[in-house]
């Protein structure tokens, strides 16, 4: 077996992907075990909760959420069926619609938060010190804050995934 030359950029990228693939399912499992909303629902509810009046155009929600645009649409339909969000037509533009947080959605988010927070803390503090968490947050913050060099990176990164740009 030939050894590959050290490439810190590739190593960082691989580490990010592997960490994501391990941590997200663990947090999802904790939410499920506690009878809370799935992580994909939590993400959409969180974005709606942060929006003015608890509503976003579907296209804007697709840009903010950590899900593909197609998946966001499905999640909003699932949330609507559960009474946690609504789709409202955009009166100014008949081609688009809004996703709107309902009181039930706000309550579901409130109930899930302690479980979500505890899962994150348990997963990260088992691996990193508080100082390392601060350093990681600062480094990832730099990545997130840097505008995309190529705007097309937000559109495609493989089946069901996309690379996120700055919010």
N, C-alpha and C positions, 0 to 999 in steps of 0.2 A: 504494500500500500504506500503510495507516495504522499508525503506530507505537503499540505498546501501552505503557501506563504502566509504569514500573518497579515490580516487586513482588518484593522480596527473598525472600519466603517461597516464591512460585511458582518463582522462579529457583533457589533452593536445592533444591526438590523435583525440578525438571527435571534439574538437575545430578546429583543423586543417582541418578535413574533412568538417565540417559545413561551415567554412569560405570559403573553396574552392568551395563548392556547391553554395554559394551565390555570391561570387565575380566573378567567371569565367563567369557565364551567364550574369551578369551586364556588364562586359567589352565586351563580345561578342555582346550584344545588342547595345552598343554604336558604335562599329565598323560597324555593320549592318546598323544602322540608318544613319551613315555618308557615306554609300556606299563604305566601304572599304572591304578588303579581310577578310574572316572568321578567327577567332582566330587560328584554326588548321592550316590554310594556313600560317598565320603570323609566327607561331612557326617554321614550316619547312623552310620558307624563311629566318628567322632569323638565324637558324643553318647553312644553306647553305651560307649565307652572311658572317658568322664568319669563315668559312672553307677556307683553302688555295685554291686559284683559284676558289672559289665559288662552289666547288664540294666535294661530300662525297660518299663513297660506301653506298649503300642502308642499309647494315647491320650496319654501323657506324651511319648513320642518325637515324636508329631505336633505337639505344642506347642513342642518344643525345636528341631527341625530347621528349616532354612530352606526347606523344601519344603511343598507342600500335604499335608494329611493323607492324601488318596488316593494321592498320589505316594509318600509315606513307606511306605505299605503295599506298594505295588508294588516299591519299592526293597528292602524287607526280604525279599520273596519272591525277588527276584533275588540278593540276598546269600546267602540260604539255599540257593538252587540252586547257588551257587558255593562253598558251604561256609564262608562268611565270617561268617555269623550263623545263628541258629536261632530259630524260633518255638516258644515253650513255652506250653502252656495255663496259665491262672491257676487254680490248684486252689480258691481261695477264691471266684472269680467265673467261672463257666463261660462267660460272655459275652465275656470279654476274654482277651487273651494277652500274653505278654512277648516282646520281641525281646532276644536274648542274643548277645553278642559271643563268637565262637569264637576259639581260638588262631590259626587261619588269618586271621581278620578283624583281630586285633591285629597280626599280621605284615604284612598288606597295608597297614594304616595306617602302620606303622613305615617300610615301604619307600616309600610315597607322600609322606611328610612332607617329605623334602629337596627333592623336585621341586616340591611345593606351595609351600613356603617360598620357594624360588628364583624361582618364577613370580611370586609376590606381590611380592617385592622388585624384580624386574626391571620389572614393570608400574608399580609406584608410584614407585620411585626415578627412573624415566625422566621422571616428571611432577612429583614433589614432593621437596622437601628433607627431611632427617630431622626438622627442626623443624616443617615443615608436616605431616608424617605424625603427629607428636605432637599437634599442634593438631587435626587432623582426627579422630584417635582420641578426644580429649577431647570434642569437639563431638558426635560420633556416640554416645559413651558416655552423654552427657546425654540424648540422644533415646531410647536403649535403656533407660536406667534409669528413665525417667518412665513410671509406670503409664498404661495406656490410659484415656482419658476415657470412651470408649464401648467396652465389651468386645466388641461385635460386629465391630470392625475386624480382629480376628484370624481371622474366619471367611471373609470374602469381600473380594477386591480385584480380581477379574477372573478370567478363565479360567486355571486352572493356577497362579495366584499368590495370595499372601496377604500382608497386612501383618503384620509380626512385632511382638509386644509385648515387654515385658521378660521375661527368662528367669527 
